Amino acid sequence: MALLKVNFFSNALGMAMQMDVILPEGNQGVGVAAKPLWDGKEPLPVLYLLHGASDDNTIWQRRTSIERYVADKKLAVVMPNAHLSMYSNQYLGFNFFDFIAYEVPEFCQKYFKVSDRREDNFIAGLSMGGYGTLKIGMSCGDRFSYAASLSGACDRAGTIPEAARSCSSLQELEDLRPKLTQEEYDMVRRMFITFGPPSEFGDRVQDDMFKLSEERIKAGKPMPELFITCGTEDFLIEGNRKFHRHLENLGYQHIYYEAPGIHNWDYWDTHIQKVLDWLPLEQ
């Protein structure tokens, strides 16, 4: 496989950004038993693979064997950097949803031979990237046909400490600081920057996966095939279970399963392979 390190300017963000891109390659060297199916003539199916809150565009290659896992597949893998954005158009920040959902695919379609067809466009991610996967996949179901969330932060509001849920300004957040741990304060401050005051979370349908899915399904909008998994000992398991039940109540068919594991790369390295097996790729 060819691994490309890409630096480019984002018009959506107004700054230089980075992404890593894996492309099929004929001669892959010693120890990789694979026969790439791509002849370079037809546009490639593409998986946009999103990182978690503490990481960047390099992490999937550093913590998993993603390049080896796709060595025998007709597939491009695009791993963009999104910082601590929650893959959202931020309340007090930058338009990261537009960057990931629109600008990155348009860039890849222009500079690499990747397909613009819905049936060839897939998205997946872990933790914060699982949230981004659901958000982008469901919001842009007319452009993404498959979406896979691994240990995703499905229940955004559920992670806010009870003491901060009525907070309506940054000053109120500062006043609450003595009642919060440092970790809680940092988390709520990041959430405020991204989503606005916790007291107004209910007003932003596009950021609430429960409301977004309900709105899209009831309106008859295109929705991707969904794959959702989480470890049974993961601190995000209850949010995943809640979202699974919500989709069931909406009558939305999807794959959901739990397996032993916590919020770590052992789980994601194992289950990204299951995601790749699930995608409708040429064998």
Buried (B, 14 or more C-beta within 10 A) or exposed (E): BEBEEBEEEBEBBEEEBBBBBBBBBEEBEEEEEBEBBBEEEEBBBBBBBBBBBEBBBBBBBEBBEBBEBBBBBBBBBBBBBBBBBBBBBBBEBBBBBBBBBBBBBEBBBEEBBBBBEBEBBBBBBBBBBBBBBBBBBBBBBEBBBBBBBBBBBBBBBEBBBEEBEEBEEEEBBEEBBEEBEEEBBEBBBBBBBBBBBBBEBEEBEBBBBBBBBBBBBEEEEEBBBBBBBBBEEBEBBEBBBEBBEBBEEBEBEBBBEBEEBEBBBEBBBBBBBBBBEBBEBEE
